[in-house]
Amino acid sequence: MSTAKRVAVVTGASSGIGAAAASALLDAGFEVVGTSRSAAGLRADGGVALIDLDVTSEVSVAAAVGQVVERFGRIDVLVNNAGIGASGAAEDSSVDLDRRLFEVNVFGVMRTTKAVLPHMRARASGRIVNISSVLGLVPQPYMAAYASTKWAIEGWTESLDHEVREHGIRAVMVEPAWTNTGFEANALDADQPKPAYAAQRKIFAEYVGDALERGDAPSVVAASIVRAAQDPTPKLRYGAGKRVAPISLMRRYVPHSAFDRQIRKLNRLPQ
């Protein structure tokens, strides 16, 4: 079976940004396949098709990509959205926990991209949209491991984009700020919390709770994902929401000492 419509695959599409992106891409005219770890099989109901995919498993990724290609005959856009959060001081988490975070947020992106690229190269066309974060641009105390996964995605995507352009493919990023989803509910808890950081962990929890409550709606990020997916002259980075552009400019042009002081002020850290 094949389709003349463009086909988009969205990982982590069961809720939050992924669900909003899948719906927005459907409205933009795409055939959309959303994935999650427990999608209960492919369904065709005139809306988003759902399939099982565990981004930490080579077998699962290969099976899911094969299923999409068999049904639709093509993959035009891959939105690498699946991810998990983590908070706490860098010293509060074991290396094993950090590794679990990287397995999903970094190696999961690499794994799904590598599985899709041969099909895109065969058609000399495609778009990889990786969901980064404003935390891929700036540091975030008490989220060091999570921020480092996004910094890794930034470097990997930018490098990949240079490699695949000659094959008609572009790799781009969408960078949300704080977004009002249930993302934190599924975050990994620090497994080796240290008393030395207890007071600041409490302050950080209050800071994050307030930031998420005032955060952008998932639809704001979804709109940026649609732009990134179909922009005829794609940019490397698409900020999602009004707060990302000013932060990006500050990161580039504000002296390091002043930027450092602002980060500490926002996080209520001693100056």
ZADOLO-445282 format. One record per residue: x, y, z of N, C-alpha, C in turn. Coordinates in steps of 0.05 Angstrom, whole numbers. Example, Ala and Ser with C-alpha at 12.3 -4.5 7.8 and 13.67 -1.06 7.14 Angstrom:
2
+--------+---------+--------+---------+----------+--------+--------+---------+--------+
: n_east : n_north :   n_up : ca_east : ca_north :  ca_up : c_east : c_north :   c_up :
+--------+---------+--------+---------+----------+--------+--------+---------+--------+
:    264 :    -114 :    156 :     246 :      -90 :    156 :    264 :     -66 :    156 :
:    257 :     -45 :    142 :     273 :      -21 :    143 :    258 :       1 :    157 :
+--------+---------+--------+---------+----------+--------+--------+---------+--------+
END
This chain:
271
+--------+---------+--------+---------+----------+--------+--------+---------+--------+
: n_east : n_north :   n_up : ca_east : ca_north :  ca_up : c_east : c_north :   c_up :
+--------+---------+--------+---------+----------+--------+--------+---------+--------+
:     17 :     -24 :      0 :       0 :        0 :      0 :     17 :      25 :      0 :
:      9 :      46 :    -14 :      24 :       71 :    -14 :      5 :      94 :    -15 :
:     16 :     118 :    -11 :      -1 :      142 :    -11 :     13 :     164 :    -25 :
:     -1 :     182 :    -37 :      10 :      206 :    -49 :     15 :     228 :    -29 :
:      1 :     225 :     -6 :       5 :      245 :     15 :     32 :     243 :     28 :
:     42 :     265 :     39 :      66 :      264 :     55 :     60 :     249 :     81 :
:     80 :     234 :     90 :      77 :      217 :    114 :     96 :     227 :    135 :
:     84 :     232 :    159 :     100 :      241 :    182 :     99 :     221 :    204 :
:    121 :     215 :    216 :     122 :      197 :    240 :    130 :     214 :    264 :
:    115 :     212 :    285 :     120 :      228 :    309 :    124 :     208 :    332 :
:    148 :     208 :    344 :     153 :      191 :    367 :    142 :     204 :    392 :
:    135 :     188 :    412 :     125 :      199 :    437 :     99 :     215 :    433 :
:     80 :     203 :    418 :      56 :      218 :    409 :     32 :     212 :    426 :
:     35 :     199 :    449 :      12 :      192 :    465 :      1 :     215 :    481 :
:     17 :     235 :    486 :       8 :      258 :    502 :     26 :     282 :    497 :
:     18 :     305 :    509 :      35 :      328 :    509 :     42 :     339 :    482 :
:     67 :     347 :    478 :      77 :      358 :    453 :     73 :     339 :    430 :
:     79 :     313 :    435 :      77 :      294 :    413 :     48 :     291 :    403 :
:     29 :     290 :    421 :       1 :      287 :    413 :     -8 :     312 :    398 :
:      0 :     336 :    408 :      -7 :      361 :    395 :      6 :     363 :    367 :
:     31 :     354 :    365 :      45 :      355 :    339 :     32 :     336 :    319 :
:     25 :     312 :    328 :      11 :      293 :    310 :    -15 :     304 :    299 :
:    -30 :     317 :    316 :     -56 :      329 :    308 :    -52 :     352 :    289 :
:    -32 :     369 :    295 :     -26 :      392 :    278 :    -16 :     384 :    250 :
:      0 :     363 :    249 :      10 :      353 :    223 :    -13 :     341 :    207 :
:    -31 :     327 :    221 :     -55 :      316 :    208 :    -71 :     339 :    195 :
:    -75 :     361 :    210 :     -90 :      384 :    200 :    -75 :     397 :    177 :
:    -49 :     394 :    176 :     -33 :      406 :    154 :    -33 :     389 :    129 :
:    -46 :     366 :    130 :     -49 :      350 :    106 :    -31 :     325 :    105 :
:    -17 :     319 :    126 :       0 :      295 :    127 :    -16 :     270 :    134 :
:     -7 :     248 :    125 :     -14 :      222 :    138 :      5 :     221 :    162 :
:     -6 :     215 :    185 :      10 :      217 :    209 :      9 :     190 :    224 :
:     33 :     181 :    231 :      36 :      157 :    248 :     48 :     167 :    274 :
:     34 :     162 :    296 :      45 :      169 :    322 :     54 :     143 :    336 :
:     75 :     146 :    351 :      86 :      122 :    365 :     86 :     127 :    395 :
:     84 :     105 :    409 :      89 :      105 :    438 :     97 :      76 :    446 :
:    105 :      73 :    471 :     114 :       47 :    479 :     92 :      27 :    482 :
:     67 :      36 :    483 :      44 :       18 :    486 :     20 :      29 :    470 :
:     23 :      28 :    444 :       2 :       40 :    427 :    -19 :      19 :    419 :
:    -16 :      -6 :    427 :     -35 :      -27 :    422 :    -40 :     -32 :    392 :
:    -20 :     -29 :    376 :     -22 :      -36 :    348 :    -32 :     -14 :    329 :
:    -26 :     -18 :    304 :     -34 :        2 :    283 :    -64 :       3 :    280 :
:    -75 :      27 :    279 :    -103 :       29 :    274 :   -108 :      50 :    252 :
:   -128 :      47 :    237 :    -134 :       65 :    215 :   -162 :      75 :    219 :
:   -165 :      99 :    231 :    -191 :      109 :    237 :   -196 :     137 :    225 :
:   -181 :     143 :    204 :    -184 :      169 :    191 :   -169 :     191 :    205 :
:   -156 :     184 :    228 :    -140 :      203 :    243 :   -111 :     195 :    244 :
:    -99 :     199 :    267 :     -71 :      191 :    271 :    -70 :     161 :    275 :
:    -53 :     148 :    260 :     -48 :      119 :    264 :    -28 :     116 :    287 :
:    -33 :      96 :    304 :     -15 :       92 :    327 :     -1 :      65 :    325 :
:     25 :      65 :    331 :      39 :       40 :    331 :     58 :      40 :    355 :
:     65 :      15 :    364 :      84 :       12 :    386 :    112 :      17 :    376 :
:    127 :      32 :    392 :     155 :       37 :    386 :    169 :      44 :    412 :
:    190 :      29 :    419 :     207 :       35 :    442 :    233 :      45 :    430 :
:    239 :      71 :    434 :     263 :       82 :    421 :    289 :      71 :    432 :
:    288 :      57 :    454 :     312 :       45 :    466 :    318 :      17 :    454 :
:    301 :       8 :    436 :     304 :      -20 :    425 :    309 :     -19 :    395 :
:    331 :     -30 :    386 :     337 :      -32 :    357 :    315 :     -48 :    343 :
:    307 :     -70 :    356 :     287 :      -87 :    343 :    260 :     -72 :    340 :
:    252 :     -58 :    362 :     227 :      -44 :    361 :    227 :     -22 :    340 :
:    249 :      -7 :    339 :     251 :       15 :    319 :    250 :       4 :    291 :
:    265 :     -17 :    285 :     265 :      -28 :    259 :    238 :     -38 :    251 :
:    224 :     -51 :    270 :     198 :      -62 :    264 :    178 :     -40 :    258 :
:    179 :     -18 :    274 :     160 :        4 :    270 :    164 :      18 :    244 :
:    190 :      24 :    237 :     195 :       37 :    212 :    187 :      19 :    188 :
:    192 :      -7 :    190 :     184 :      -25 :    169 :    153 :     -26 :    166 :
:    139 :     -24 :    188 :     110 :      -24 :    188 :     99 :       1 :    174 :
:    111 :      23 :    179 :     102 :       48 :    166 :    108 :      47 :    136 :
:    132 :      39 :    129 :     139 :       38 :    100 :    122 :      18 :     85 :
:    116 :      -5 :     98 :      99 :      -25 :     85 :     71 :     -15 :     81 :
:     61 :       0 :     99 :      33 :       10 :     97 :     31 :      34 :     78 :
:     50 :      54 :     81 :      47 :       79 :     67 :     66 :      82 :     44 :
:     87 :      66 :     43 :     106 :       67 :     21 :    127 :      89 :     23 :
:    126 :     105 :     44 :     145 :      128 :     46 :    144 :     139 :     74 :
:    166 :     153 :     81 :     167 :      170 :    105 :    180 :     196 :     97 :
:    165 :     217 :     99 :     174 :      244 :     91 :    185 :     260 :    114 :
:    174 :     256 :    137 :     182 :      272 :    161 :    184 :     253 :    185 :
:    205 :     256 :    200 :     208 :      243 :    225 :    210 :     264 :    247 :
:    192 :     264 :    266 :     193 :      282 :    289 :    203 :     266 :    313 :
:    227 :     270 :    321 :     238 :      256 :    344 :    231 :     272 :    369 :
:    208 :     264 :    381 :     198 :      278 :    404 :    200 :     262 :    429 :
:    201 :     236 :    428 :     202 :      219 :    452 :    225 :     227 :    470 :
:    219 :     230 :    495 :     240 :      238 :    514 :    230 :     236 :    543 :
:    248 :     237 :    562 :     241 :      237 :    590 :    258 :     259 :    603 :
:    248 :     268 :    626 :     261 :      289 :    641 :    276 :     277 :    665 :
:    291 :     295 :    678 :     305 :      287 :    703 :    313 :     313 :    716 :
:    312 :     313 :    743 :     321 :      337 :    757 :    336 :     329 :    782 :
:    349 :     348 :    794 :     366 :      343 :    817 :    395 :     352 :    810 :
:    411 :     356 :    831 :     439 :      363 :    826 :    453 :     341 :    811 :
:    474 :     349 :    796 :     489 :      329 :    781 :    499 :     307 :    799 :
:    506 :     313 :    823 :     517 :      294 :    841 :    495 :     276 :    853 :
:    470 :     284 :    850 :     447 :      269 :    862 :    440 :     244 :    846 :
:    449 :     241 :    821 :     442 :      218 :    805 :    466 :     201 :    799 :
:    460 :     175 :    798 :     481 :      156 :    791 :    487 :     157 :    761 :
:    510 :     147 :    753 :     516 :      146 :    724 :    496 :     127 :    710 :
:    487 :     107 :    724 :     467 :       89 :    712 :    441 :     104 :    705 :
:    432 :     122 :    723 :     409 :      138 :    717 :    414 :     158 :    694 :
:    437 :     170 :    695 :     444 :      188 :    672 :    444 :     173 :    646 :
:    454 :     148 :    647 :     455 :      132 :    623 :    427 :     126 :    612 :
:    408 :     121 :    631 :     380 :      116 :    623 :    369 :     140 :    608 :
:    375 :     164 :    618 :     366 :      189 :    606 :    377 :     192 :    578 :
:    403 :     187 :    575 :     416 :      189 :    549 :    405 :     168 :    530 :
:    399 :     145 :    540 :     389 :      123 :    523 :    364 :     131 :    508 :
:    346 :     145 :    522 :     321 :      155 :    509 :    325 :     180 :    494 :
:    336 :     201 :    507 :     337 :      228 :    496 :    357 :     232 :    474 :
:    379 :     216 :    474 :     400 :      220 :    454 :    401 :     195 :    436 :
:    407 :     172 :    447 :     410 :      148 :    430 :    383 :     140 :    418 :
:    361 :     146 :    431 :     335 :      141 :    418 :    331 :     158 :    393 :
:    340 :     183 :    394 :     338 :      200 :    370 :    357 :     189 :    348 :
:    381 :     182 :    356 :     400 :      171 :    336 :    389 :     146 :    324 :
:    378 :     129 :    340 :     368 :      102 :    331 :    345 :     105 :    311 :
:    326 :     122 :    317 :     303 :      125 :    299 :    312 :     139 :    273 :
:    329 :     158 :    276 :     339 :      173 :    252 :    354 :     154 :    233 :
:    372 :     138 :    244 :     387 :      119 :    228 :    369 :      99 :    214 :
:    347 :      92 :    226 :     328 :       73 :    214 :    313 :      85 :    191 :
:    307 :     111 :    193 :     290 :      124 :    173 :    307 :     135 :    149 :
:    332 :     143 :    154 :     347 :      156 :    134 :    350 :     140 :    107 :
:    354 :     113 :    108 :     356 :       99 :     83 :    331 :     102 :     65 :
:    308 :     103 :     77 :     283 :      106 :     62 :    281 :     135 :     50 :
:    291 :     154 :     65 :     291 :      182 :     55 :    311 :     185 :     33 :
:    334 :     173 :     36 :     355 :      175 :     15 :    345 :     162 :    -11 :
:    330 :     140 :     -8 :     320 :      127 :    -32 :    301 :     144 :    -48 :
:    288 :     163 :    -34 :     269 :      181 :    -47 :    282 :     209 :    -52 :
:    307 :     212 :    -43 :     322 :      237 :    -45 :    306 :     260 :    -33 :
:    293 :     255 :    -11 :     276 :      275 :      1 :    269 :     267 :     30 :
:    269 :     287 :     48 :     260 :      280 :     75 :    268 :     303 :     94 :
:    255 :     302 :    118 :     260 :      322 :    138 :    261 :     308 :    166 :
:    283 :     312 :    179 :     285 :      303 :    207 :    281 :     327 :    225 :
:    261 :     325 :    243 :     256 :      347 :    262 :    261 :     336 :    290 :
:    283 :     345 :    302 :     290 :      337 :    329 :    281 :     357 :    349 :
:    267 :     348 :    370 :     258 :      366 :    391 :    280 :     370 :    411 :
:    291 :     393 :    410 :     312 :      401 :    429 :    298 :     416 :    452 :
:    310 :     438 :    461 :     299 :      453 :    483 :    314 :     479 :    485 :
:    302 :     498 :    498 :     318 :      522 :    505 :    341 :     514 :    523 :
:    339 :     492 :    536 :     361 :      482 :    553 :    383 :     469 :    537 :
:    379 :     468 :    510 :     401 :      461 :    493 :    418 :     486 :    486 :
:    409 :     509 :    494 :     423 :      534 :    489 :    435 :     546 :    514 :
:    422 :     541 :    537 :     431 :      554 :    562 :    434 :     533 :    584 :
:    450 :     538 :    605 :     452 :      519 :    627 :    427 :     520 :    645 :
:    422 :     499 :    658 :     400 :      498 :    678 :    409 :     483 :    702 :
:    416 :     498 :    724 :     424 :      484 :    748 :    402 :     465 :    757 :
:    410 :     443 :    769 :     392 :      422 :    779 :    377 :     407 :    756 :
:    387 :     411 :    732 :     378 :      394 :    709 :    402 :     389 :    691 :
:    425 :     385 :    703 :     450 :      383 :    687 :    449 :     359 :    667 :
:    439 :     336 :    676 :     439 :      313 :    659 :    419 :     317 :    636 :
:    395 :     327 :    642 :     375 :      332 :    621 :    385 :     353 :    601 :
:    396 :     375 :    611 :     406 :      396 :    593 :    428 :     385 :    575 :
:    445 :     367 :    586 :     467 :      357 :    570 :    457 :     339 :    547 :
:    434 :     325 :    552 :     422 :      310 :    529 :    413 :     328 :    507 :
:    403 :     351 :    514 :     394 :      370 :    493 :    418 :     384 :    480 :
:    439 :     389 :    495 :     463 :      400 :    482 :    474 :     379 :    462 :
:    473 :     354 :    469 :     482 :      333 :    451 :    466 :     332 :    426 :
:    439 :     335 :    429 :     422 :      335 :    405 :    428 :     359 :    387 :
:    434 :     382 :    399 :     441 :      405 :    383 :    465 :     400 :    366 :
:    486 :     390 :    378 :     511 :      385 :    362 :    507 :     363 :    342 :
:    492 :     342 :    349 :     488 :      319 :    331 :    471 :     327 :    307 :
:    450 :     342 :    312 :     432 :      351 :    290 :    446 :     370 :    271 :
:    461 :     389 :    282 :     475 :      408 :    265 :    495 :     394 :    247 :
:    509 :     375 :    258 :     529 :      360 :    242 :    515 :     342 :    221 :
:    494 :     328 :    230 :     479 :      311 :    212 :    468 :     327 :    188 :
:    458 :     351 :    193 :     446 :      366 :    171 :    466 :     371 :    149 :
:    491 :     375 :    155 :     511 :      379 :    134 :    515 :     354 :    118 :
:    512 :     331 :    131 :     517 :      305 :    117 :    495 :     297 :     98 :
:    470 :     304 :    105 :     448 :      293 :     89 :    437 :     312 :     68 :
:    446 :     337 :     68 :     434 :      356 :     49 :    438 :     347 :     20 :
:    461 :     336 :     14 :     465 :      328 :    -14 :    447 :     305 :    -23 :
:    433 :     293 :     -3 :     414 :      271 :     -9 :    385 :     281 :     -9 :
:    382 :     308 :     -8 :     355 :      319 :     -9 :    341 :     320 :     18 :
:    356 :     315 :     40 :     345 :      313 :     67 :    355 :     337 :     83 :
:    339 :     347 :    101 :     348 :      367 :    121 :    342 :     357 :    149 :
:    360 :     363 :    167 :     357 :      358 :    196 :    355 :     384 :    210 :
:    333 :     389 :    225 :     329 :      414 :    238 :    320 :     409 :    267 :
:    319 :     431 :    283 :     311 :      428 :    311 :    288 :     448 :    318 :
:    271 :     439 :    335 :     251 :      456 :    348 :    259 :     459 :    377 :
:    260 :     484 :    387 :     270 :      489 :    414 :    248 :     502 :    431 :
:    233 :     485 :    446 :     212 :      496 :    463 :    225 :     508 :    489 :
:    211 :     527 :    501 :     217 :      536 :    528 :    201 :     518 :    547 :
:    196 :     527 :    571 :     179 :      511 :    589 :    151 :     508 :    577 :
:    141 :     484 :    577 :     115 :      478 :    564 :     97 :     464 :    585 :
:     72 :     473 :    584 :      52 :      463 :    604 :     42 :     436 :    596 :
:     56 :     415 :    603 :      49 :      387 :    598 :     53 :     371 :    623 :
:     47 :     345 :    622 :      53 :      328 :    644 :     81 :     316 :    644 :
:     99 :     329 :    629 :     126 :      318 :    625 :    140 :     312 :    651 :
:    138 :     330 :    670 :     152 :      326 :    696 :    142 :     302 :    711 :
:    117 :     295 :    707 :     106 :      272 :    722 :    120 :     247 :    715 :
:    131 :     245 :    691 :     145 :      221 :    682 :    175 :     224 :    684 :
:    185 :     245 :    697 :     214 :      249 :    699 :    227 :     229 :    718 :
:    252 :     224 :    713 :     267 :      206 :    731 :    274 :     220 :    756 :
:    270 :     207 :    779 :     278 :      218 :    805 :    307 :     212 :    810 :
:    321 :     232 :    822 :     348 :      227 :    830 :    350 :     203 :    849 :
:    369 :     186 :    843 :     371 :      161 :    859 :    392 :     162 :    880 :
:    408 :     183 :    882 :     428 :      186 :    903 :    428 :     215 :    914 :
:    404 :     224 :    923 :     403 :      252 :    933 :    421 :     257 :    956 :
:    435 :     280 :    955 :     454 :      287 :    976 :    442 :     309 :    994 :
:    445 :     307 :   1020 :     435 :      328 :   1038 :    446 :     355 :   1032 :
:    470 :     357 :   1021 :     482 :      383 :   1015 :    465 :     400 :    996 :
:    449 :     386 :    979 :     433 :      401 :    959 :    403 :     402 :    966 :
:    396 :     393 :    989 :     367 :      390 :    996 :    352 :     417 :    995 :
:    364 :     438 :   1006 :     350 :      463 :   1006 :    346 :     474 :    978 :
:    367 :     472 :    962 :     365 :      483 :    935 :    347 :     465 :    917 :
:    346 :     439 :    922 :     327 :      422 :    907 :    298 :     432 :    912 :
:    292 :     440 :    936 :     265 :      449 :    943 :    259 :     475 :    928 :
:    279 :     493 :    928 :     276 :      518 :    913 :    272 :     513 :    883 :
:    288 :     495 :    873 :     286 :      488 :    844 :    258 :     477 :    838 :
:    248 :     459 :    855 :     222 :      447 :    850 :    200 :     469 :    848 :
:    202 :     489 :    865 :     183 :      511 :    864 :    186 :     527 :    838 :
:    211 :     532 :    831 :     217 :      546 :    806 :    206 :     532 :    782 :
:    210 :     506 :    780 :     200 :      490 :    757 :    170 :     489 :    757 :
:    158 :     485 :    780 :     129 :      484 :    781 :    116 :     509 :    771 :
:    127 :     532 :    779 :     117 :      558 :    770 :    122 :     561 :    740 :
:    146 :     553 :    730 :     152 :      556 :    702 :    134 :     539 :    684 :
:    128 :     515 :    693 :     111 :      498 :    677 :     82 :     508 :    677 :
:     73 :     518 :    700 :      46 :      528 :    702 :     42 :     552 :    683 :
:     63 :     568 :    680 :      61 :      592 :    663 :     72 :     586 :    635 :
:     78 :     560 :    630 :      91 :      553 :    605 :     72 :     554 :    581 :
:     84 :     551 :    557 :      69 :      551 :    532 :     51 :     527 :    531 :
:     29 :     529 :    516 :      12 :      506 :    511 :     26 :     488 :    491 :
:     22 :     462 :    492 :      34 :      444 :    472 :     28 :     452 :    443 :
:      5 :     464 :    438 :      -2 :      473 :    411 :     18 :     493 :    400 :
:     30 :     509 :    418 :      50 :      529 :    409 :     74 :     515 :    397 :
:     83 :     494 :    411 :     106 :      478 :    402 :     98 :     463 :    376 :
:     74 :     453 :    376 :      64 :      438 :    352 :     65 :     455 :    327 :
:     57 :     481 :    330 :      57 :      499 :    307 :     86 :     502 :    296 :
:    105 :     504 :    314 :     133 :      506 :    305 :    143 :     481 :    292 :
:    133 :     458 :    302 :     140 :      432 :    289 :    129 :     430 :    261 :
:    105 :     439 :    257 :      93 :      439 :    229 :    109 :     457 :    211 :
:    117 :     481 :    221 :     134 :      499 :    205 :    160 :     485 :    198 :
:    173 :     473 :    217 :     198 :      460 :    213 :    196 :     436 :    193 :
:    173 :     423 :    194 :     168 :      400 :    176 :    164 :     407 :    147 :
:    153 :     430 :    142 :     146 :      436 :    114 :    156 :     462 :    103 :
:    173 :     476 :    118 :     186 :      500 :    108 :    203 :     494 :     83 :
:    197 :     507 :     60 :     212 :      500 :     36 :    242 :     508 :     38 :
:    248 :     528 :     53 :     276 :      536 :     58 :    281 :     534 :     88 :
:    285 :     510 :     98 :     286 :      506 :    127 :    309 :     521 :    141 :
:    303 :     530 :    165 :     323 :      540 :    184 :    334 :     517 :    200 :
:    357 :     520 :    212 :     367 :      499 :    229 :    352 :     497 :    255 :
:    344 :     521 :    266 :     331 :      522 :    292 :    304 :     537 :    290 :
:    284 :     526 :    303 :     258 :      539 :    305 :    251 :     542 :    335 :
:    251 :     567 :    344 :     243 :      572 :    371 :    213 :     569 :    374 :
:    204 :     557 :    396 :     175 :      553 :    400 :    167 :     570 :    424 :
:    151 :     591 :    418 :     142 :      609 :    439 :    158 :     635 :    439 :
:    148 :     655 :    453 :     160 :      681 :    452 :    185 :     684 :    468 :
:    190 :     666 :    487 :     213 :      669 :    505 :    239 :     659 :    494 :
:    238 :     642 :    473 :     263 :      629 :    464 :    281 :     649 :    450 :
:    270 :     666 :    432 :     287 :      684 :    417 :    303 :     703 :    435 :
:    290 :     716 :    455 :     306 :      734 :    472 :    328 :     719 :    487 :
:    322 :     694 :    496 :     342 :      679 :    511 :    365 :     672 :    492 :
:    359 :     664 :    468 :     380 :      658 :    448 :    398 :     682 :    443 :
:    385 :     706 :    440 :     401 :      730 :    435 :    418 :     737 :    459 :
:    407 :     734 :    483 :     423 :      739 :    507 :    447 :     721 :    509 :
:    442 :     696 :    503 :     464 :      676 :    504 :    487 :     684 :    485 :
:    479 :     695 :    462 :     500 :      701 :    442 :    514 :     727 :    448 :
:    500 :     747 :    458 :     511 :      774 :    459 :    516 :     785 :    486 :
:    504 :     775 :    507 :     508 :      786 :    534 :    535 :     774 :    545 :
:    551 :     791 :    557 :     577 :      781 :    568 :    572 :     758 :    587 :
:    591 :     739 :    588 :     587 :      715 :    603 :    582 :     721 :    633 :
:    596 :     740 :    644 :     593 :      746 :    672 :    564 :     755 :    679 :
:    553 :     772 :    661 :     526 :      782 :    665 :    505 :     759 :    661 :
:    510 :     743 :    641 :     492 :      720 :    636 :    493 :     701 :    660 :
:    516 :     696 :    670 :     520 :      678 :    693 :    504 :     689 :    717 :
:    506 :     715 :    722 :     491 :      726 :    745 :    461 :     723 :    742 :
:    452 :     726 :    717 :     423 :      724 :    712 :    413 :     695 :    716 :
:    429 :     676 :    708 :     422 :      648 :    713 :    419 :     642 :    743 :
:    438 :     652 :    758 :     438 :      648 :    787 :    415 :     662 :    800 :
:    409 :     686 :    790 :     386 :      701 :    801 :    360 :     687 :    796 :
:    356 :     678 :    772 :     331 :      664 :    765 :    327 :     639 :    782 :
:    349 :     625 :    788 :     348 :      600 :    803 :    352 :     604 :    833 :
:    353 :     629 :    841 :     355 :      636 :    870 :    380 :     623 :    882 :
:    402 :     624 :    867 :     427 :      613 :    877 :    444 :     636 :    888 :
:    461 :     631 :    908 :     478 :      652 :    919 :    495 :     665 :    897 :
:    497 :     691 :    898 :     514 :      705 :    878 :    543 :     704 :    886 :
+--------+---------+--------+---------+----------+--------+--------+---------+--------+
END
